[in-house]
Amino acid sequence: MDRLIYSSLAAMRGAMARQATIANNLANVNTVGFRGEFTSAEAEWLKGSGLSGRATVSQDVTGANMTAGAVQSTGRDLDVALNGDALLTVQASDGSEAYTRRGDLQLSDSGLLTTGDGLPVQGQSGPITIPPADSVSIGKDGQIWIVPQGGDPKSPQAVDTIKLVSPQGSTIKKGLDGLFHVDGGGALPSDPDATLTAKSIEGSNVNASATLVDMIDASRSWEAQVKMLTTAQDMDKSASALMQISE
């Protein structure tokens, strides 16, 4: 009986992980550059002195749907949409290098260029800082141009170039921070062929309707396991009653 209970418990844990991922996708349906996450289940056999006769389940976020989202022109100088499979390099909260598709760039009071959620954007030699300027523009190759305060609009100056990378040939995974990281650590090299579209942003690629259907399916899976536990309890009570009769 305990085997049935533990099997249902493992399945319920997997259903909870799936529900959390689906809820996160729905919460980010309007987040710029968001890539919908997906989970996968893997059997983990319990080791013991005898045969490996039981297995629990491990269900975690293992990747993301890399399909491009809809690109919308905004006319805003600091908005960028990454083309193809290009990724924008940022500094994660732990100081490591990470990657994102979020292109709603901002300037802090100190001139630090960040993503919309406050992560520093990386240039060719570290975080990009832009001095006071009358205007800022970003080229197709990620190069940043400014017209210094009081400067000639016809003579813009290059400040830095956003580090654009490509995941081709490397294995990346999506972390709990919502950023992409190189599997096993490390950093991706700059991709000279990577490009972006200025004054535009890419929306989330989450399909709200399909995600709602997935949530209903996950809920039904949870309910099925709860019924299984109830059945196991009823069977246990019946067996206990039979043992009392025999006495």
C-alpha positions as CSV (number, residue, x, y, z in Angstrom):
1,M,0.0,0.0,0.0
2,D,2.8,2.4,0.8
3,R,4.2,2.0,-2.7
4,L,0.9,3.4,-4.1
5,I,1.0,6.3,-1.7
6,Y,4.6,7.2,-2.5
7,S,4.0,6.9,-6.2
8,S,1.0,9.3,-5.9
9,L,3.0,11.6,-3.7
10,A,5.9,11.8,-6.3
11,A,3.4,12.5,-9.1
12,M,1.8,15.3,-7.0
13,R,5.2,16.9,-6.5
14,G,5.7,16.8,-10.2
15,A,2.3,18.3,-10.8
16,M,3.1,21.1,-8.4
17,A,6.4,21.9,-10.2
18,R,4.5,22.0,-13.5
19,Q,1.8,24.2,-12.1
20,A,4.4,26.7,-10.8
21,T,6.1,26.8,-14.2
22,I,2.8,27.4,-16.0
23,A,1.8,30.1,-13.5
24,N,5.1,31.9,-14.1
25,N,4.6,31.8,-17.8
26,L,1.1,33.3,-17.4
27,A,2.5,36.0,-15.1
28,N,5.0,37.0,-17.8
29,V,2.7,37.0,-20.8
30,N,3.3,40.8,-21.1
31,T,7.0,40.8,-20.1
32,V,9.4,42.1,-22.8
33,G,11.5,39.4,-24.4
34,F,10.2,36.7,-22.0
35,R,10.7,33.1,-23.2
36,G,8.1,30.6,-22.0
37,E,9.6,27.9,-19.7
38,F,8.9,24.2,-19.8
39,T,9.6,21.4,-17.4
40,S,10.5,17.8,-17.9
41,A,10.1,14.8,-15.6
42,E,12.8,12.2,-14.9
43,A,12.6,9.0,-12.9
44,E,14.9,8.8,-9.9
45,W,15.4,5.2,-8.8
46,L,15.7,4.7,-5.0
47,K,18.8,2.8,-4.2
48,G,18.9,0.1,-1.5
49,S,20.4,-3.2,-0.6
50,G,18.0,-5.1,-2.9
51,L,16.7,-4.4,-6.3
52,S,15.9,-0.9,-7.4
53,G,12.1,-1.5,-7.4
54,R,10.9,2.0,-6.7
55,A,11.3,5.4,-8.4
56,T,10.3,8.9,-7.5
57,V,10.0,11.7,-10.0
58,S,12.1,14.9,-10.5
59,Q,10.3,17.6,-12.5
60,D,12.2,20.8,-13.0
61,V,12.5,23.7,-15.4
62,T,15.0,22.5,-18.0
63,G,14.7,25.0,-20.8
64,A,12.6,27.6,-22.6
65,N,10.7,28.0,-25.8
66,M,13.0,30.0,-28.0
67,T,10.4,30.9,-30.6
68,A,10.6,34.6,-31.4
69,G,7.9,36.9,-29.9
70,A,6.1,39.7,-31.8
71,V,8.3,42.7,-32.5
72,Q,6.7,46.1,-32.1
73,S,8.1,49.5,-33.1
74,T,8.2,52.0,-30.2
75,G,10.2,54.9,-31.6
76,R,12.1,55.0,-28.3
77,D,15.9,55.4,-28.7
78,L,16.9,52.8,-26.0
79,D,14.5,50.1,-27.1
80,V,16.1,47.2,-29.0
81,A,14.8,43.9,-30.4
82,L,17.3,41.1,-30.9
83,N,17.3,39.5,-34.3
84,G,17.5,35.8,-34.9
85,D,18.8,33.8,-32.0
86,A,21.0,36.7,-30.7
87,L,21.1,37.3,-26.9
88,L,22.0,40.5,-25.0
89,T,24.6,40.1,-22.3
90,V,23.9,41.4,-18.8
91,Q,25.5,41.1,-15.4
92,A,23.4,38.8,-13.1
93,S,22.7,39.7,-9.5
94,D,25.6,37.3,-8.4
95,G,28.0,39.2,-10.7
96,S,28.2,36.4,-13.3
97,E,27.6,36.9,-17.0
98,A,24.1,36.0,-18.2
99,Y,21.9,36.5,-21.2
100,T,18.5,37.8,-22.0
101,R,16.2,38.9,-24.8
102,R,14.8,41.8,-22.8
103,G,15.5,45.0,-24.8
104,D,13.6,47.7,-22.9
105,L,16.9,49.4,-21.9
106,Q,17.1,52.2,-19.3
107,L,19.6,54.8,-18.1
108,S,20.2,55.1,-14.4
109,D,20.9,58.4,-12.7
110,S,24.6,57.5,-12.8
111,G,24.5,56.8,-16.6
112,L,24.6,53.0,-16.2
113,L,22.8,51.2,-19.0
114,T,20.4,48.6,-17.7
115,T,17.6,46.3,-18.8
116,G,14.1,47.1,-17.7
117,D,14.5,45.0,-14.6
118,G,17.7,46.8,-13.5
119,L,20.4,44.5,-14.7
120,P,23.6,46.2,-16.1
121,V,24.1,45.7,-19.8
122,Q,27.5,44.4,-20.7
123,G,29.7,46.0,-23.4
124,Q,33.0,44.9,-24.8
125,S,34.9,45.5,-21.5
126,G,32.2,45.4,-18.8
127,P,29.0,47.3,-17.8
128,I,28.2,50.2,-20.1
129,T,28.1,53.7,-18.7
130,I,26.9,56.5,-20.9
131,P,28.0,60.1,-20.2
132,P,25.5,63.0,-20.2
133,A,24.3,63.5,-23.8
134,D,21.7,65.3,-25.8
135,S,20.8,62.1,-27.6
136,V,21.6,58.4,-27.6
137,S,21.2,56.0,-30.5
138,I,22.0,52.3,-30.9
139,G,23.2,50.9,-34.2
140,K,22.2,47.6,-35.8
141,D,25.4,46.0,-34.6
142,G,24.8,47.1,-31.0
143,Q,27.2,50.1,-31.2
144,I,26.1,53.0,-29.0
145,W,26.4,56.6,-30.3
146,I,25.8,59.8,-28.4
147,V,25.7,63.5,-29.1
148,P,27.5,65.1,-26.1
149,Q,25.7,67.9,-24.3
150,G,26.1,71.0,-26.5
151,G,27.8,68.9,-29.2
152,D,27.2,68.9,-32.9
153,P,24.3,66.6,-33.8
154,K,26.0,65.8,-37.1
155,S,29.1,64.5,-35.3
156,P,28.0,61.7,-32.9
157,Q,30.6,59.8,-30.9
158,A,30.8,56.1,-30.3
159,V,30.7,55.1,-26.6
160,D,30.7,51.3,-26.5
161,T,29.2,48.3,-28.2
162,I,26.6,46.1,-26.6
163,K,27.9,42.5,-26.3
164,L,25.7,40.4,-28.5
165,V,26.1,36.6,-28.4
166,S,24.7,33.5,-30.1
167,P,23.9,30.2,-28.3
168,Q,24.8,28.3,-31.4
169,G,27.3,25.6,-30.6
170,S,26.9,26.0,-26.8
171,T,24.5,24.6,-24.3
172,I,22.5,27.2,-22.4
173,K,19.9,26.8,-19.7
174,K,17.4,29.1,-18.1
175,G,17.9,29.8,-14.4
176,L,15.5,30.6,-11.6
177,D,16.5,34.3,-12.1
178,G,14.8,34.2,-15.6
179,L,18.2,34.6,-17.3
180,F,20.1,32.3,-19.6
181,H,23.4,30.8,-18.4
182,V,26.0,28.6,-20.0
183,D,25.5,25.1,-18.8
184,G,28.4,24.3,-16.4
185,G,29.5,27.9,-16.1
186,G,31.5,30.2,-18.4
187,A,30.7,32.9,-20.9
188,L,29.8,33.1,-24.6
189,P,32.0,35.0,-27.0
190,S,30.7,38.0,-28.9
191,D,29.0,37.2,-32.1
192,P,30.0,39.6,-34.9
193,D,27.1,38.5,-37.0
194,A,24.5,39.2,-34.3
195,T,22.2,42.1,-35.0
196,L,19.3,44.0,-33.4
197,T,16.5,46.3,-34.4
198,A,16.6,49.7,-32.8
199,K,13.6,51.6,-31.5
200,S,11.6,48.3,-31.2
201,I,10.9,45.7,-28.5
202,E,10.1,42.0,-28.7
203,G,7.2,40.8,-26.6
204,S,6.7,37.6,-24.7
205,N,6.3,34.4,-26.8
206,V,3.8,32.9,-24.3
207,N,0.5,31.9,-25.8
208,A,-2.0,32.7,-23.1
209,S,-4.7,30.4,-24.5
210,A,-2.5,27.4,-24.8
211,T,-1.0,28.0,-21.4
212,L,-4.4,28.1,-19.8
213,V,-5.2,24.8,-21.4
214,D,-1.9,23.4,-19.9
215,M,-2.9,24.7,-16.5
216,I,-6.3,22.9,-16.7
217,D,-4.5,19.7,-17.7
218,A,-2.0,20.0,-14.8
219,S,-4.9,20.6,-12.4
220,R,-6.7,17.4,-13.6
221,S,-3.5,15.5,-13.1
222,W,-3.3,16.7,-9.5
223,E,-6.9,15.8,-8.9
224,A,-6.3,12.3,-10.3
225,Q,-3.4,11.7,-7.8
226,V,-5.6,13.0,-4.9
227,K,-8.2,10.4,-5.9
228,M,-5.5,7.8,-6.0
229,L,-4.5,8.6,-2.4
230,T,-8.2,8.4,-1.3
231,T,-8.5,5.0,-3.0
232,A,-5.3,3.9,-1.2
233,Q,-6.8,5.0,2.1
234,D,-10.1,3.2,1.5
235,M,-8.2,0.0,0.6
236,D,-6.1,0.3,3.8
237,K,-9.3,0.7,5.9
238,S,-10.8,-2.3,4.2
239,A,-7.8,-4.4,4.8
240,S,-7.7,-3.4,8.5
241,A,-11.4,-4.3,8.8
242,L,-10.8,-7.7,7.4
243,M,-7.9,-8.3,9.8
244,Q,-10.2,-7.4,12.7
245,I,-12.9,-9.8,11.5
246,S,-10.3,-12.7,11.3
247,E,-9.4,-12.1,14.9
